[in-house]
Amino acid sequence: GMKQRVMIAMGLSCGPKLIIADEPTTALDVSIQAQILTLLKRLQNEEGSSVLLISHDLGVIAAMAKNVAVMYAGSIVEYASVSTLFQKPLHPYTKGLLGAIPRLDREIERLAVIPGTLPNLFDLPEGCKFRERCSEAFEICASVRPQLIEIEPGHEVACHACARDR
């Protein structure tokens, strides 16, 4: 935690216009996490700094982001405002991530699980990288890598099933 705070202080000491925060709250206790996130928000508001936040913590993303790009195996699979993404996820991977979050307002026996494992990043499959784990995959997914398409203003997804349902 202390090393992380020193690195953050060093990086912020020169008043950057862009802050790239790669997992800034990982391995920190909740009170220190809150301090780091408050500092990043303050720098955005008072100094006009932009923050590129890289995180697997969807709670942090919900609290900090305006727009979200969800990545899978090195590619953006969905892009939307944070509210749109959490309310209307389109990509099967995004749906799986959000389905795996414990909810206090619902009683469920088990959290959702995304089946399978990540592909070998040095030997990616043809077509959609998520295809082997996807419940919505169909024939074209095996051969053609999907491109980001705008489904509605500000909401883009790279998914053949979503494009077909459009």
Summary of the structure (lengths in Angstrom):
residues: 166
radius of gyration: 18.0
end to end distance: 46.4
largest distance: 52.5
contacts: 419
relative contact order: 0.11
helix: 37%
strand: 18%
